[in-house]
Amino acid sequence: MPYEPPPEIAGLSLAELAEAVAARKLPPVEQWAPQMTGDSHMAIRADGSWTHEGSPISRPAMVRAFASLLMRDETEQHWLVTPVQKLSIAVEDAAFIATDMAVKDGALAFRLNTDEIVIAGPDHSLIARGDADTPALYLAVRRGCEARLNRSTYAQLAEHALSQGDDWRVTSEGAKFSLVPA
């Protein structure tokens, strides 16, 4: 069955966005406790590209499949988890890149480089890191993994924040987030 990317998030209502999020069937990684551990010899570069033994993984379907198995533990180590094995994966910055944003009915929806949609809110917070001169914004995705907002998405969010006032705060799904690093 060929892959059908989701429609552009700007054209979807909040209900349609929530439906798209709910339709995403992810493996139950949290329920698995594999006995075998090792190294995947894979890396996610800061630009969101994936490599295996230094060679690019160019098939988007492969990246989406691997991304569905990702988790980050309390030591901030990223893992690819299956029922049989747990393999470390090097991540230079964040596991995902947020590539687009839409504001719908009081919610901020983000599209990731894996075509997933994440709605910021209590379970998916926005985190400001860096400093005032070089801020970096991240979105909590799932299982400890985060997405870094790319430049254009950061600009979209900044424009939205300024339209709300001059305190560099945004609200989504009732949760408030500062865009200024602490």
C-alpha positions in Angstrom: 0.0 0.0 0.0 1.6 3.3 -1.0 2.2 6.0 1.6 -0.3 8.8 1.7 1.2 11.9 3.4 -1.3 13.8 5.6 -2.8 17.0 4.1 -1.2 20.4 4.9 -1.9 21.3 8.5 -2.9 24.8 7.7 -6.1 23.6 5.9 -7.2 21.3 8.8 -9.5 22.1 11.7 -8.4 21.3 15.2 -10.8 18.3 15.2 -9.2 17.1 11.9 -5.7 17.6 13.3 -6.6 15.6 16.5 -8.1 12.9 14.2 -4.8 12.7 12.2 -2.9 12.4 15.5 -5.1 9.7 16.8 -5.0 7.7 13.5 -1.2 7.3 13.8 -0.7 3.8 15.1 2.6 3.5 16.8 4.2 0.3 18.1 3.8 -0.2 21.9 7.5 0.4 22.6 6.8 1.3 26.3 5.5 -2.3 26.8 8.5 -4.0 25.5 11.5 -5.1 27.6 14.0 -6.7 25.2 16.9 -8.6 26.8 19.4 -7.9 23.9 21.0 -4.5 23.7 23.6 -3.2 21.3 24.5 -0.3 18.9 22.5 0.4 15.8 25.4 2.2 14.1 22.8 4.8 13.2 22.8 8.5 13.8 20.3 11.4 13.5 22.1 14.5 12.5 21.2 18.0 13.7 19.6 18.7 10.3 17.2 15.7 10.8 18.9 13.4 8.4 19.5 9.8 9.3 22.6 7.7 8.7 23.7 4.1 9.1 27.4 3.6 9.4 27.9 7.1 8.0 25.8 6.5 4.8 22.5 8.5 4.5 19.2 6.6 4.9 17.4 8.2 1.9 14.1 6.3 1.9 11.5 8.3 3.9 9.5 5.2 4.6 12.6 3.7 6.4 13.1 6.8 8.4 9.4 6.9 9.4 9.6 3.2 10.4 12.7 3.7 12.5 11.3 6.9 14.1 8.2 4.9 15.3 10.6 2.8 17.4 12.4 5.7 19.0 12.6 6.5 22.7 14.9 8.5 25.0 15.7 7.3 28.5 16.4 9.3 31.7 20.1 9.5 30.8 19.1 11.2 27.5 20.3 8.2 25.5 18.2 7.5 22.4 17.2 3.9 21.6 15.5 2.0 18.8 13.3 -0.6 20.6 11.7 -3.8 19.3 10.3 -6.7 21.2 13.7 -8.5 20.7 16.4 -5.8 21.0 17.2 -2.3 22.2 19.8 -0.6 20.0 21.4 2.7 20.8 21.3 5.5 18.3 23.4 8.7 18.3 21.3 11.9 18.1 23.3 15.2 17.5 20.5 17.5 18.7 16.9 16.3 18.6 15.3 13.2 17.2 12.8 15.2 15.0 12.6 18.5 13.2 9.4 20.6 13.4 9.0 21.8 9.8 5.6 23.6 9.9 3.1 25.1 12.3 -0.6 26.1 12.3 -2.7 27.8 14.9 -6.2 26.3 15.2 -8.9 27.0 17.8 -6.4 27.8 20.6 -4.0 25.0 19.7 -0.6 25.0 18.1 -0.1 22.1 15.7 3.3 21.1 14.3 4.3 18.9 11.4 7.5 16.9 11.9 10.0 15.9 9.3 8.5 12.4 9.5 5.0 13.8 8.5 3.7 13.3 12.0 1.5 15.9 13.6 2.0 16.9 17.2 -0.3 19.3 19.0 1.5 21.3 21.7 -0.1 21.2 25.1 0.2 19.6 28.6 1.6 16.4 27.1 3.6 18.0 24.4 5.3 21.0 25.8 7.3 23.7 24.1 10.8 24.1 25.6 13.1 27.2 25.1 16.8 26.5 25.4 19.9 28.4 24.5 20.2 32.0 25.5 18.6 35.3 24.4 21.0 35.7 21.5 20.7 32.2 20.2 17.5 30.6 21.4 16.4 27.2 20.3 12.8 25.9 20.6 11.9 22.3 21.1 8.6 20.4 21.2 8.2 17.3 23.3 7.0 14.6 20.9 6.8 11.2 22.7 8.8 8.7 24.8 11.2 11.4 25.9 12.0 12.4 22.3 11.9 16.0 21.1 11.6 18.0 17.8 13.7 21.1 17.3 11.8 23.9 15.5 13.5 24.7 12.2 14.1 28.4 11.3 10.8 28.9 9.4 8.7 27.2 12.0 10.5 29.2 14.8 9.6 32.4 12.8 6.0 31.3 12.5 5.8 30.7 16.2 7.5 34.0 17.0 5.1 35.9 14.7 2.2 34.2 16.5 3.7 35.0 20.0 4.0 38.7 19.0 0.4 38.8 17.8 -0.6 37.7 21.3 1.4 40.4 23.1 5.0 41.4 23.9 5.8 38.8 26.6 7.0 36.0 24.2 4.5 33.5 25.5 2.1 31.3 23.7 -0.8 29.1 24.8 -1.9 25.8 23.3 -4.5 23.4 24.6 -4.7 25.5 27.8 -0.9 25.2 28.6 1.3 28.3 28.6 4.8 28.3 27.2 7.6 30.9 27.3 9.7 31.3 24.2 12.5 32.9 26.2 15.2 30.6 27.4 15.5 30.5 31.2 
